[in-house]
Structures are given as C-alpha cells and as structure tokens.
Amino acid sequence: MAYTSWSTFMPYRGGISVVQQLWTLDLGTGKVEQLLLSNAGDIHPQWSPDGSRLAFSSNRTGRYEIWTTDNAGGDLHPDYSWPK
C-alpha cells in the first residue's frame, strides 16, 4: 500500500510549511518505509497494475505533474504517458 503523509511545521519567526511525503506499508509484514526523500509535495500515489511502478503527483518542478518511480523509490522521472 502507498500513501501520503502530511506534516505541518511552524518555523521560528512565522510561516507555515506543509510537507507531503510518500510512504509504503507492506501489508504482509507491517513494515513502513518512506519511499522518497524530498521537500517536494508528493501526493495521490497509484500503483501500476503489475505493482512494479508507482505514479504520483509532485510539484518538484514548481507545478504539479505526474511522476513515476519503481517500488523501491529509484528510477524517478516525470511520466506524461501514464497510465501505460
């Protein structure tokens, strides 16, 4: 299972920062892992039909676009042809 965790921080001297990060949960073992280490807003994860890739929306380029990664958080790139 993949999901987004939202955290809100209130830095010293004002301002609010919201961090949206992708996490995975192995339903068989209960193991939870952060998938990508980033300050980008990563939201709305969706697994490919075979479970090998994860598509999600990210603002890492300054606007929200669809990106994909493998199930270990590697091979990260924008994917304008999703779904395949």
The 8 nearest C-alpha neighbors of each residue, nearest first, counted from 0:
[[1, 24, 23, 25, 2, 26, 46, 22],
 [2, 0, 23, 22, 44, 24, 21, 3],
 [1, 3, 22, 21, 44, 23, 4, 0],
 [4, 2, 21, 20, 42, 22, 19, 5],
 [3, 5, 20, 19, 21, 6, 2, 22],
 [4, 6, 19, 18, 3, 20, 7, 17],
 [7, 5, 18, 17, 8, 4, 19, 16],
 [6, 8, 17, 16, 18, 5, 9, 15],
 [9, 7, 16, 15, 10, 17, 6, 18],
 [8, 10, 15, 14, 16, 11, 13, 7],
 [11, 9, 13, 8, 14, 12, 15, 16],
 [10, 12, 13, 9, 14, 15, 8, 16],
 [13, 11, 10, 14, 9, 15, 8, 16],
 [14, 12, 11, 10, 9, 15, 16, 8],
 [13, 15, 9, 10, 16, 12, 11, 8],
 [14, 16, 9, 8, 10, 17, 13, 7],
 [15, 17, 8, 7, 9, 18, 14, 10],
 [18, 16, 7, 6, 8, 19, 15, 5],
 [17, 19, 6, 5, 40, 7, 20, 16],
 [20, 18, 5, 40, 41, 4, 3, 17],
 [21, 19, 4, 41, 3, 18, 40, 22],
 [22, 20, 3, 34, 2, 33, 41, 35],
 [23, 21, 33, 34, 2, 32, 1, 3],
 [22, 24, 1, 32, 0, 31, 2, 33],
 [23, 25, 31, 0, 30, 26, 29, 1],
 [26, 24, 29, 30, 27, 28, 0, 31],
 [25, 27, 29, 28, 24, 0, 30, 31],
 [28, 26, 25, 29, 30, 24, 0, 31],
 [27, 29, 30, 25, 26, 24, 31, 23],
 [28, 30, 25, 26, 27, 24, 31, 23],
 [29, 31, 25, 28, 24, 32, 26, 23],
 [32, 30, 24, 23, 29, 25, 22, 33],
 [33, 31, 23, 22, 34, 30, 24, 25],
 [32, 34, 22, 35, 21, 23, 31, 36],
 [33, 35, 22, 72, 21, 32, 23, 71],
 [36, 34, 72, 33, 37, 21, 20, 22],
 [37, 35, 34, 38, 33, 20, 21, 39],
 [38, 36, 39, 35, 20, 40, 59, 41],
 [37, 39, 18, 40, 36, 19, 20, 59],
 [40, 38, 59, 37, 58, 41, 57, 19],
 [39, 41, 19, 57, 58, 18, 42, 20],
 [42, 40, 57, 20, 19, 56, 39, 21],
 [41, 43, 56, 3, 55, 44, 40, 57],
 [42, 44, 55, 56, 45, 3, 41, 2],
 [45, 43, 55, 54, 42, 1, 2, 53],
 [44, 46, 54, 53, 55, 43, 47, 1],
 [47, 45, 53, 50, 52, 54, 48, 44],
 [46, 48, 50, 52, 49, 53, 51, 45],
 [47, 49, 50, 46, 51, 52, 83, 45],
 [48, 50, 47, 51, 52, 46, 53, 70],
 [51, 49, 47, 46, 48, 52, 70, 53],
 [50, 52, 49, 70, 69, 47, 53, 46],
 [53, 51, 69, 47, 70, 68, 50, 46],
 [52, 54, 46, 67, 68, 45, 47, 69],
 [53, 55, 67, 45, 66, 44, 46, 65],
 [56, 54, 44, 43, 66, 65, 42, 45],
 [55, 57, 65, 42, 64, 41, 63, 43],
 [58, 56, 41, 63, 40, 64, 59, 42],
 [57, 59, 63, 62, 61, 60, 40, 39],
 [58, 60, 39, 57, 61, 40, 62, 63],
 [61, 59, 58, 62, 63, 57, 64, 39],
 [62, 60, 58, 59, 63, 57, 39, 64],
 [63, 61, 58, 60, 64, 59, 57, 56],
 [62, 64, 58, 57, 56, 61, 65, 59],
 [65, 63, 56, 57, 62, 66, 58, 77],
 [66, 64, 56, 55, 78, 77, 57, 54],
 [67, 65, 77, 78, 55, 76, 54, 56],
 [68, 66, 54, 53, 76, 75, 78, 77],
 [69, 67, 75, 74, 53, 72, 52, 73],
 [68, 70, 52, 71, 72, 73, 51, 74],
 [69, 71, 52, 51, 72, 53, 68, 50],
 [70, 72, 69, 73, 34, 68, 74, 35],
 [73, 71, 34, 69, 68, 35, 70, 74],
 [74, 72, 75, 69, 71, 68, 70, 35],
 [75, 73, 68, 69, 76, 72, 67, 71],
 [76, 74, 68, 73, 67, 72, 66, 77],
 [75, 77, 66, 67, 78, 74, 68, 65],
 [78, 76, 66, 65, 67, 79, 64, 75],
 [79, 77, 66, 80, 65, 81, 67, 76],
 [78, 80, 81, 77, 65, 66, 64, 82],
 [79, 81, 78, 82, 83, 65, 77, 66],
 [82, 80, 83, 79, 78, 54, 65, 67],
 [81, 83, 80, 47, 54, 79, 78, 48],
 [82, 81, 80, 47, 48, 78, 79, 52]]
